[in-house]
């Protein structure tokens, strides 16, 4: 297996968006992906990029990615927020996720962030088991809150 981990480029966005849809399907929420390709590219590579990503390639085909950005906590300061992390189903169990996740940890360390945070669904046992290998602290007691585009526009 010829594995390469590298920073994402704008031309990777169509494939990354395909994997985002694969992740949403796995998380039982495919209808929740509403971002279009142009907005996705602009948000990552436009005048004011808000996200970065590492991609995992095997034989020059993107088989996974980790998308992240800086989150500011009034309690902790700058932290890396891992928004999405996926390796395609057929490539899982080959160590790709480990290499990709550790690249993100290195990014947080290199930037001298005060930690790294992300979310995992409480029923996603494979992911929970993966994160437990890193002795990640899995919090309970917090509920996610959101306003939709429609709710913000209607305000």
PyMOL commands that place a pseudoatom at each C-alpha (Angstrom):
pseudoatom trace, name=CA, resn=UNK, resi=1, chain=A, elem=C, hetatm=0, pos=[0.000, 0.000, 0.000]
pseudoatom trace, name=CA, resn=UNK, resi=2, chain=A, elem=C, hetatm=0, pos=[1.402, 3.362, -1.071]
pseudoatom trace, name=CA, resn=UNK, resi=3, chain=A, elem=C, hetatm=0, pos=[-0.012, 5.768, 1.596]
pseudoatom trace, name=CA, resn=UNK, resi=4, chain=A, elem=C, hetatm=0, pos=[0.506, 9.513, 1.336]
pseudoatom trace, name=CA, resn=UNK, resi=5, chain=A, elem=C, hetatm=0, pos=[-0.827, 12.065, 3.830]
pseudoatom trace, name=CA, resn=UNK, resi=6, chain=A, elem=C, hetatm=0, pos=[-0.800, 15.643, 2.552]
pseudoatom trace, name=CA, resn=UNK, resi=7, chain=A, elem=C, hetatm=0, pos=[-2.547, 18.964, 2.964]
pseudoatom trace, name=CA, resn=UNK, resi=8, chain=A, elem=C, hetatm=0, pos=[-5.704, 19.242, 0.863]
pseudoatom trace, name=CA, resn=UNK, resi=9, chain=A, elem=C, hetatm=0, pos=[-5.803, 21.324, -2.317]
pseudoatom trace, name=CA, resn=UNK, resi=10, chain=A, elem=C, hetatm=0, pos=[-8.787, 23.002, -3.954]
pseudoatom trace, name=CA, resn=UNK, resi=11, chain=A, elem=C, hetatm=0, pos=[-8.898, 20.346, -6.658]
pseudoatom trace, name=CA, resn=UNK, resi=12, chain=A, elem=C, hetatm=0, pos=[-9.460, 17.719, -3.922]
pseudoatom trace, name=CA, resn=UNK, resi=13, chain=A, elem=C, hetatm=0, pos=[-12.779, 19.266, -2.907]
pseudoatom trace, name=CA, resn=UNK, resi=14, chain=A, elem=C, hetatm=0, pos=[-15.076, 17.192, -5.161]
pseudoatom trace, name=CA, resn=UNK, resi=15, chain=A, elem=C, hetatm=0, pos=[-13.634, 13.964, -3.719]
pseudoatom trace, name=CA, resn=UNK, resi=16, chain=A, elem=C, hetatm=0, pos=[-13.697, 15.308, -0.151]
pseudoatom trace, name=CA, resn=UNK, resi=17, chain=A, elem=C, hetatm=0, pos=[-17.347, 16.280, -0.604]
pseudoatom trace, name=CA, resn=UNK, resi=18, chain=A, elem=C, hetatm=0, pos=[-18.084, 12.744, -1.824]
pseudoatom trace, name=CA, resn=UNK, resi=19, chain=A, elem=C, hetatm=0, pos=[-16.524, 11.414, 1.381]
pseudoatom trace, name=CA, resn=UNK, resi=20, chain=A, elem=C, hetatm=0, pos=[-18.496, 13.941, 3.455]
pseudoatom trace, name=CA, resn=UNK, resi=21, chain=A, elem=C, hetatm=0, pos=[-21.658, 12.475, 1.944]
pseudoatom trace, name=CA, resn=UNK, resi=22, chain=A, elem=C, hetatm=0, pos=[-20.404, 8.959, 2.729]
pseudoatom trace, name=CA, resn=UNK, resi=23, chain=A, elem=C, hetatm=0, pos=[-19.851, 10.025, 6.338]
pseudoatom trace, name=CA, resn=UNK, resi=24, chain=A, elem=C, hetatm=0, pos=[-23.318, 11.605, 6.545]
pseudoatom trace, name=CA, resn=UNK, resi=25, chain=A, elem=C, hetatm=0, pos=[-24.866, 8.390, 5.249]
pseudoatom trace, name=CA, resn=UNK, resi=26, chain=A, elem=C, hetatm=0, pos=[-22.949, 6.375, 7.868]
pseudoatom trace, name=CA, resn=UNK, resi=27, chain=A, elem=C, hetatm=0, pos=[-24.130, 8.821, 10.539]
pseudoatom trace, name=CA, resn=UNK, resi=28, chain=A, elem=C, hetatm=0, pos=[-27.733, 8.343, 9.340]
pseudoatom trace, name=CA, resn=UNK, resi=29, chain=A, elem=C, hetatm=0, pos=[-28.143, 11.970, 8.270]
pseudoatom trace, name=CA, resn=UNK, resi=30, chain=A, elem=C, hetatm=0, pos=[-27.511, 12.199, 4.506]
pseudoatom trace, name=CA, resn=UNK, resi=31, chain=A, elem=C, hetatm=0, pos=[-30.100, 14.979, 4.115]
pseudoatom trace, name=CA, resn=UNK, resi=32, chain=A, elem=C, hetatm=0, pos=[-28.102, 17.209, 6.468]
pseudoatom trace, name=CA, resn=UNK, resi=33, chain=A, elem=C, hetatm=0, pos=[-25.325, 17.851, 3.922]
pseudoatom trace, name=CA, resn=UNK, resi=34, chain=A, elem=C, hetatm=0, pos=[-26.470, 21.043, 2.218]
pseudoatom trace, name=CA, resn=UNK, resi=35, chain=A, elem=C, hetatm=0, pos=[-23.160, 22.718, 1.342]
pseudoatom trace, name=CA, resn=UNK, resi=36, chain=A, elem=C, hetatm=0, pos=[-22.504, 22.994, -2.381]
pseudoatom trace, name=CA, resn=UNK, resi=37, chain=A, elem=C, hetatm=0, pos=[-19.138, 22.468, -4.022]
pseudoatom trace, name=CA, resn=UNK, resi=38, chain=A, elem=C, hetatm=0, pos=[-18.524, 26.143, -4.827]
pseudoatom trace, name=CA, resn=UNK, resi=39, chain=A, elem=C, hetatm=0, pos=[-19.181, 27.238, -1.237]
pseudoatom trace, name=CA, resn=UNK, resi=40, chain=A, elem=C, hetatm=0, pos=[-17.040, 24.398, 0.078]
pseudoatom trace, name=CA, resn=UNK, resi=41, chain=A, elem=C, hetatm=0, pos=[-14.106, 25.402, -2.147]
pseudoatom trace, name=CA, resn=UNK, resi=42, chain=A, elem=C, hetatm=0, pos=[-14.488, 29.094, -1.276]
pseudoatom trace, name=CA, resn=UNK, resi=43, chain=A, elem=C, hetatm=0, pos=[-14.591, 28.330, 2.459]
pseudoatom trace, name=CA, resn=UNK, resi=44, chain=A, elem=C, hetatm=0, pos=[-11.362, 26.362, 2.255]
pseudoatom trace, name=CA, resn=UNK, resi=45, chain=A, elem=C, hetatm=0, pos=[-9.412, 28.109, -0.458]
pseudoatom trace, name=CA, resn=UNK, resi=46, chain=A, elem=C, hetatm=0, pos=[-11.000, 31.506, -1.048]
pseudoatom trace, name=CA, resn=UNK, resi=47, chain=A, elem=C, hetatm=0, pos=[-9.983, 34.939, 0.175]
pseudoatom trace, name=CA, resn=UNK, resi=48, chain=A, elem=C, hetatm=0, pos=[-10.682, 34.093, 3.838]
pseudoatom trace, name=CA, resn=UNK, resi=49, chain=A, elem=C, hetatm=0, pos=[-10.267, 30.336, 4.266]
pseudoatom trace, name=CA, resn=UNK, resi=50, chain=A, elem=C, hetatm=0, pos=[-11.850, 28.943, 7.426]
pseudoatom trace, name=CA, resn=UNK, resi=51, chain=A, elem=C, hetatm=0, pos=[-10.814, 25.299, 7.209]
pseudoatom trace, name=CA, resn=UNK, resi=52, chain=A, elem=C, hetatm=0, pos=[-7.848, 23.116, 6.375]
pseudoatom trace, name=CA, resn=UNK, resi=53, chain=A, elem=C, hetatm=0, pos=[-7.694, 19.396, 5.786]
pseudoatom trace, name=CA, resn=UNK, resi=54, chain=A, elem=C, hetatm=0, pos=[-5.284, 16.556, 5.421]
pseudoatom trace, name=CA, resn=UNK, resi=55, chain=A, elem=C, hetatm=0, pos=[-6.094, 13.912, 2.848]
pseudoatom trace, name=CA, resn=UNK, resi=56, chain=A, elem=C, hetatm=0, pos=[-4.989, 10.297, 2.859]
pseudoatom trace, name=CA, resn=UNK, resi=57, chain=A, elem=C, hetatm=0, pos=[-4.143, 8.932, -0.565]
pseudoatom trace, name=CA, resn=UNK, resi=58, chain=A, elem=C, hetatm=0, pos=[-3.514, 5.330, -1.507]
pseudoatom trace, name=CA, resn=UNK, resi=59, chain=A, elem=C, hetatm=0, pos=[-2.094, 4.974, -4.985]
pseudoatom trace, name=CA, resn=UNK, resi=60, chain=A, elem=C, hetatm=0, pos=[-3.015, 8.635, -5.613]
pseudoatom trace, name=CA, resn=UNK, resi=61, chain=A, elem=C, hetatm=0, pos=[-6.713, 8.087, -4.761]
pseudoatom trace, name=CA, resn=UNK, resi=62, chain=A, elem=C, hetatm=0, pos=[-8.102, 9.989, -1.750]
pseudoatom trace, name=CA, resn=UNK, resi=63, chain=A, elem=C, hetatm=0, pos=[-9.440, 7.377, 0.662]
pseudoatom trace, name=CA, resn=UNK, resi=64, chain=A, elem=C, hetatm=0, pos=[-9.816, 9.582, 3.731]
pseudoatom trace, name=CA, resn=UNK, resi=65, chain=A, elem=C, hetatm=0, pos=[-9.547, 13.075, 5.108]
pseudoatom trace, name=CA, resn=UNK, resi=66, chain=A, elem=C, hetatm=0, pos=[-9.486, 15.052, 8.338]
pseudoatom trace, name=CA, resn=UNK, resi=67, chain=A, elem=C, hetatm=0, pos=[-10.958, 18.561, 8.134]
pseudoatom trace, name=CA, resn=UNK, resi=68, chain=A, elem=C, hetatm=0, pos=[-10.223, 20.989, 10.958]
pseudoatom trace, name=CA, resn=UNK, resi=69, chain=A, elem=C, hetatm=0, pos=[-10.122, 24.633, 11.981]
pseudoatom trace, name=CA, resn=UNK, resi=70, chain=A, elem=C, hetatm=0, pos=[-9.152, 26.830, 14.911]
pseudoatom trace, name=CA, resn=UNK, resi=71, chain=A, elem=C, hetatm=0, pos=[-11.683, 27.026, 17.695]
pseudoatom trace, name=CA, resn=UNK, resi=72, chain=A, elem=C, hetatm=0, pos=[-11.340, 29.608, 20.417]
pseudoatom trace, name=CA, resn=UNK, resi=73, chain=A, elem=C, hetatm=0, pos=[-12.379, 28.683, 23.943]
pseudoatom trace, name=CA, resn=UNK, resi=74, chain=A, elem=C, hetatm=0, pos=[-12.698, 31.431, 26.516]
pseudoatom trace, name=CA, resn=UNK, resi=75, chain=A, elem=C, hetatm=0, pos=[-11.647, 28.828, 29.085]
pseudoatom trace, name=CA, resn=UNK, resi=76, chain=A, elem=C, hetatm=0, pos=[-8.782, 27.175, 27.192]
pseudoatom trace, name=CA, resn=UNK, resi=77, chain=A, elem=C, hetatm=0, pos=[-7.664, 29.503, 24.368]
pseudoatom trace, name=CA, resn=UNK, resi=78, chain=A, elem=C, hetatm=0, pos=[-6.965, 28.286, 20.824]
pseudoatom trace, name=CA, resn=UNK, resi=79, chain=A, elem=C, hetatm=0, pos=[-7.789, 24.662, 20.190]
pseudoatom trace, name=CA, resn=UNK, resi=80, chain=A, elem=C, hetatm=0, pos=[-7.903, 22.601, 17.043]
pseudoatom trace, name=CA, resn=UNK, resi=81, chain=A, elem=C, hetatm=0, pos=[-11.435, 21.504, 16.199]
pseudoatom trace, name=CA, resn=UNK, resi=82, chain=A, elem=C, hetatm=0, pos=[-11.655, 18.319, 14.140]
pseudoatom trace, name=CA, resn=UNK, resi=83, chain=A, elem=C, hetatm=0, pos=[-14.870, 18.751, 12.159]
pseudoatom trace, name=CA, resn=UNK, resi=84, chain=A, elem=C, hetatm=0, pos=[-14.829, 15.599, 10.042]
pseudoatom trace, name=CA, resn=UNK, resi=85, chain=A, elem=C, hetatm=0, pos=[-12.602, 12.549, 9.985]
pseudoatom trace, name=CA, resn=UNK, resi=86, chain=A, elem=C, hetatm=0, pos=[-13.252, 9.578, 7.728]
pseudoatom trace, name=CA, resn=UNK, resi=87, chain=A, elem=C, hetatm=0, pos=[-11.528, 6.718, 5.980]
pseudoatom trace, name=CA, resn=UNK, resi=88, chain=A, elem=C, hetatm=0, pos=[-13.614, 4.966, 3.328]
pseudoatom trace, name=CA, resn=UNK, resi=89, chain=A, elem=C, hetatm=0, pos=[-15.216, 1.770, 4.546]
pseudoatom trace, name=CA, resn=UNK, resi=90, chain=A, elem=C, hetatm=0, pos=[-13.179, -0.482, 2.258]
pseudoatom trace, name=CA, resn=UNK, resi=91, chain=A, elem=C, hetatm=0, pos=[-9.888, 1.010, 3.530]
pseudoatom trace, name=CA, resn=UNK, resi=92, chain=A, elem=C, hetatm=0, pos=[-10.604, 0.828, 7.273]
pseudoatom trace, name=CA, resn=UNK, resi=93, chain=A, elem=C, hetatm=0, pos=[-8.502, -1.427, 9.464]
pseudoatom trace, name=CA, resn=UNK, resi=94, chain=A, elem=C, hetatm=0, pos=[-5.303, -0.781, 7.487]
pseudoatom trace, name=CA, resn=UNK, resi=95, chain=A, elem=C, hetatm=0, pos=[-3.808, 1.870, 9.789]
pseudoatom trace, name=CA, resn=UNK, resi=96, chain=A, elem=C, hetatm=0, pos=[-4.746, 4.807, 7.557]
pseudoatom trace, name=CA, resn=UNK, resi=97, chain=A, elem=C, hetatm=0, pos=[-6.966, 6.425, 10.207]
pseudoatom trace, name=CA, resn=UNK, resi=98, chain=A, elem=C, hetatm=0, pos=[-4.172, 6.191, 12.774]
pseudoatom trace, name=CA, resn=UNK, resi=99, chain=A, elem=C, hetatm=0, pos=[-1.661, 7.953, 10.519]
pseudoatom trace, name=CA, resn=UNK, resi=100, chain=A, elem=C, hetatm=0, pos=[-4.209, 10.603, 9.511]
pseudoatom trace, name=CA, resn=UNK, resi=101, chain=A, elem=C, hetatm=0, pos=[-5.391, 11.262, 13.091]
pseudoatom trace, name=CA, resn=UNK, resi=102, chain=A, elem=C, hetatm=0, pos=[-1.821, 11.519, 14.339]
pseudoatom trace, name=CA, resn=UNK, resi=103, chain=A, elem=C, hetatm=0, pos=[-1.072, 14.055, 11.581]
pseudoatom trace, name=CA, resn=UNK, resi=104, chain=A, elem=C, hetatm=0, pos=[-3.877, 16.209, 12.985]
pseudoatom trace, name=CA, resn=UNK, resi=105, chain=A, elem=C, hetatm=0, pos=[-2.477, 15.843, 16.517]
pseudoatom trace, name=CA, resn=UNK, resi=106, chain=A, elem=C, hetatm=0, pos=[0.911, 16.968, 15.160]
pseudoatom trace, name=CA, resn=UNK, resi=107, chain=A, elem=C, hetatm=0, pos=[-0.787, 20.024, 13.619]
pseudoatom trace, name=CA, resn=UNK, resi=108, chain=A, elem=C, hetatm=0, pos=[-2.273, 20.973, 17.002]
pseudoatom trace, name=CA, resn=UNK, resi=109, chain=A, elem=C, hetatm=0, pos=[1.120, 20.474, 18.626]
pseudoatom trace, name=CA, resn=UNK, resi=110, chain=A, elem=C, hetatm=0, pos=[2.987, 22.466, 15.944]
pseudoatom trace, name=CA, resn=UNK, resi=111, chain=A, elem=C, hetatm=0, pos=[0.525, 25.359, 16.261]
pseudoatom trace, name=CA, resn=UNK, resi=112, chain=A, elem=C, hetatm=0, pos=[0.917, 25.221, 20.070]
pseudoatom trace, name=CA, resn=UNK, resi=113, chain=A, elem=C, hetatm=0, pos=[-2.847, 24.909, 20.490]
pseudoatom trace, name=CA, resn=UNK, resi=114, chain=A, elem=C, hetatm=0, pos=[-4.203, 24.178, 23.940]
pseudoatom trace, name=CA, resn=UNK, resi=115, chain=A, elem=C, hetatm=0, pos=[-5.653, 20.864, 22.879]
pseudoatom trace, name=CA, resn=UNK, resi=116, chain=A, elem=C, hetatm=0, pos=[-7.864, 19.327, 20.261]
pseudoatom trace, name=CA, resn=UNK, resi=117, chain=A, elem=C, hetatm=0, pos=[-11.614, 18.705, 20.349]
pseudoatom trace, name=CA, resn=UNK, resi=118, chain=A, elem=C, hetatm=0, pos=[-14.205, 16.893, 18.238]
pseudoatom trace, name=CA, resn=UNK, resi=119, chain=A, elem=C, hetatm=0, pos=[-17.546, 15.131, 18.483]
pseudoatom trace, name=CA, resn=UNK, resi=120, chain=A, elem=C, hetatm=0, pos=[-18.424, 11.479, 18.172]
pseudoatom trace, name=CA, resn=UNK, resi=121, chain=A, elem=C, hetatm=0, pos=[-21.884, 9.959, 18.122]
pseudoatom trace, name=CA, resn=UNK, resi=122, chain=A, elem=C, hetatm=0, pos=[-22.617, 7.921, 21.241]
pseudoatom trace, name=CA, resn=UNK, resi=123, chain=A, elem=C, hetatm=0, pos=[-23.604, 4.868, 19.166]
pseudoatom trace, name=CA, resn=UNK, resi=124, chain=A, elem=C, hetatm=0, pos=[-20.460, 4.917, 16.994]
pseudoatom trace, name=CA, resn=UNK, resi=125, chain=A, elem=C, hetatm=0, pos=[-18.588, 2.167, 18.839]
pseudoatom trace, name=CA, resn=UNK, resi=126, chain=A, elem=C, hetatm=0, pos=[-15.777, 1.757, 16.255]
pseudoatom trace, name=CA, resn=UNK, resi=127, chain=A, elem=C, hetatm=0, pos=[-14.945, 5.471, 16.488]
pseudoatom trace, name=CA, resn=UNK, resi=128, chain=A, elem=C, hetatm=0, pos=[-15.221, 5.491, 20.288]
pseudoatom trace, name=CA, resn=UNK, resi=129, chain=A, elem=C, hetatm=0, pos=[-12.897, 2.501, 20.493]
pseudoatom trace, name=CA, resn=UNK, resi=130, chain=A, elem=C, hetatm=0, pos=[-10.456, 4.246, 18.134]
pseudoatom trace, name=CA, resn=UNK, resi=131, chain=A, elem=C, hetatm=0, pos=[-10.413, 7.435, 20.258]
pseudoatom trace, name=CA, resn=UNK, resi=132, chain=A, elem=C, hetatm=0, pos=[-10.074, 5.422, 23.465]
pseudoatom trace, name=CA, resn=UNK, resi=133, chain=A, elem=C, hetatm=0, pos=[-6.729, 4.131, 22.160]
pseudoatom trace, name=CA, resn=UNK, resi=134, chain=A, elem=C, hetatm=0, pos=[-5.536, 7.744, 22.480]
pseudoatom trace, name=CA, resn=UNK, resi=135, chain=A, elem=C, hetatm=0, pos=[-7.046, 8.038, 25.961]
pseudoatom trace, name=CA, resn=UNK, resi=136, chain=A, elem=C, hetatm=0, pos=[-9.350, 10.789, 24.675]
pseudoatom trace, name=CA, resn=UNK, resi=137, chain=A, elem=C, hetatm=0, pos=[-11.705, 12.308, 27.222]
pseudoatom trace, name=CA, resn=UNK, resi=138, chain=A, elem=C, hetatm=0, pos=[-15.273, 11.656, 26.052]
pseudoatom trace, name=CA, resn=UNK, resi=139, chain=A, elem=C, hetatm=0, pos=[-17.579, 14.149, 27.725]
pseudoatom trace, name=CA, resn=UNK, resi=140, chain=A, elem=C, hetatm=0, pos=[-21.142, 13.595, 28.743]
pseudoatom trace, name=CA, resn=UNK, resi=141, chain=A, elem=C, hetatm=0, pos=[-23.714, 16.103, 29.805]
pseudoatom trace, name=CA, resn=UNK, resi=142, chain=A, elem=C, hetatm=0, pos=[-23.419, 18.504, 26.852]
pseudoatom trace, name=CA, resn=UNK, resi=143, chain=A, elem=C, hetatm=0, pos=[-26.141, 18.813, 24.234]
pseudoatom trace, name=CA, resn=UNK, resi=144, chain=A, elem=C, hetatm=0, pos=[-25.492, 20.111, 20.730]
pseudoatom trace, name=CA, resn=UNK, resi=145, chain=A, elem=C, hetatm=0, pos=[-27.467, 23.218, 19.778]
pseudoatom trace, name=CA, resn=UNK, resi=146, chain=A, elem=C, hetatm=0, pos=[-27.923, 24.797, 16.355]
pseudoatom trace, name=CA, resn=UNK, resi=147, chain=A, elem=C, hetatm=0, pos=[-29.979, 27.215, 14.303]
pseudoatom trace, name=CA, resn=UNK, resi=148, chain=A, elem=C, hetatm=0, pos=[-30.611, 26.354, 10.666]
pseudoatom trace, name=CA, resn=UNK, resi=149, chain=A, elem=C, hetatm=0, pos=[-30.048, 28.714, 7.742]
pseudoatom trace, name=CA, resn=UNK, resi=150, chain=A, elem=C, hetatm=0, pos=[-33.803, 29.224, 7.592]
pseudoatom trace, name=CA, resn=UNK, resi=151, chain=A, elem=C, hetatm=0, pos=[-34.017, 30.065, 11.302]
pseudoatom trace, name=CA, resn=UNK, resi=152, chain=A, elem=C, hetatm=0, pos=[-31.188, 32.608, 11.046]
pseudoatom trace, name=CA, resn=UNK, resi=153, chain=A, elem=C, hetatm=0, pos=[-32.766, 34.217, 7.944]
pseudoatom trace, name=CA, resn=UNK, resi=154, chain=A, elem=C, hetatm=0, pos=[-36.168, 34.387, 9.677]
pseudoatom trace, name=CA, resn=UNK, resi=155, chain=A, elem=C, hetatm=0, pos=[-34.794, 36.169, 12.734]
for i in range(1, 155): cmd.bond("trace and resi %d" % i, "trace and resi %d" % (i + 1))
show_as sticks, trace
zoom trace
